[in-house]
Amino acid sequence: MLQRLHDLPVGFGILLTCAAFIAPALLGVFMLQPHIARRFSGEADVNTVLGFVLNAFAVYFGVLLALLSIAVFENRNRAQDSIDREAASLVRLARDLRVYPEPVGADLLGQLSAYVAHEVGPGWARQARGLASPGEVMIVDRLHGSMSRFEPSGARETLNHTQALRSFAEFVDHRRMRIAQGAESVPSVMWWVVLAGAVLNIVVVWAFDLRRLSHALVGGALALFIGAVIYMVLVLDQPFRGSNGLKPEALLAAARETGLLP
C-alpha cells in the first residue's frame, strides 16, 4: 500500500499522506480524547507530567525519523554514484572497443549501443521496481561472448584486447552495483516502529487538559508534520522508484558523448 505513493504526483502524494495522519488525529479529538483525558482528570498538574512524557516520546521519535532521513539520503547518494560510475565505465569501454579492427569493432559497438538503448528504456522501468532486466543480461552476455571469441594478432591488438576486457569487467561491476542499489530500502519493521511512534505521540496529546479547539490545532499540526516527514522518507526510499526516482541522465550523456546514441 505504502509503495503506491511512489507512483503518485508529489503534491497529491503528500496531501494523501498528511490526510491519512490528520484525519484520525482530529477524529480522535472528538471521539476518544474526552475518555482518555478523563483517566487523568484526578491527577495534580497533569499537563506538566504529560508534557515530560510527550517530550521524551518526541525526542526518541525525532531521532528515529532523523536517522531514517539520513539513511535514505545516503542510499540515494550511493545510487546516484553507482549511475555515475557506470556512465564513466561505459565511456571507457566504448573508447576501448573503437580500437578493434573492423568489422569486429563496429559489431561490438553496435551491441553496446543496443545495451544502452535498452537500459535507458524498458530496462530502467524494471530498475525502478528494483529488478534486473533479462534483456540487459542477454545483451551483456552476448557482448562478453563476442569479446571472448576475438583472437588478437600481434602485441598491439593483444594489449588493446586485454585493456578492453578489463574495462568490460569494470563496467559489469558498476552495472551490478547500480541494480543492487535499486533494491535497497528501509526494513518493514522500521516502518511499523515509525507508525507506532506516530500513534503514541498523538495519543499522549489527547490526554492533555485542553479545550477541544486547542486539541484539534495541536494534534492536527503534529499529525501534519509527522505525515510530511514520513512521506519524504518514503519517496526517497527505493531511489529509482516513482516520479521522484533517479533518472538515467548520466548514462544518456555518456552514450551521446561516445556516439552510442544520437
Sequence and secondary structure as in RCSB ss.txt:
>XXXX:A:sequence
MLQRLHDLPVGFGILLTCAAFIAPALLGVFMLQPHIARRFSGEADVNTVLGFVLNAFAVYFGVLLALLSIAVFEN
RNRAQDSIDREAASLVRLARDLRVYPEPVGADLLGQLSAYVAHEVGPGWARQARGLASPGEVMIVDRLHGSMSRF
EPSGARETLNHTQALRSFAEFVDHRRMRIAQGAESVPSVMWWVVLAGAVLNIVVVWAFDLRRLSHALVGGALALF
IGAVIYMVLVLDQPFRGSNGLKPEALLAAARETGLLP
>XXXX:A:secstr
 GGGGGGS HHHHHHHHHHHHHHHHHHHHHHTHHHHHHHTTTSTTHHHHHHHHHHHHHHHHHHHHHHHHHHHHHH
HHHHHHHHHHHHHHHHHHHHHHTTS TTHHHHHHHHHHHHHHHIIIIIHHHHTTT   HHHHHHHHHHHHHHHH 
   SHHHHHHHHHHHHHHHHHHHHHHHHHHHHT    HHHHHHHHHHHHHHHHHHHTS   HHHHHHHHHHHHHH
HHHHHHHHHHHSSTTSSTTS   HHHHHHHHHHTS  
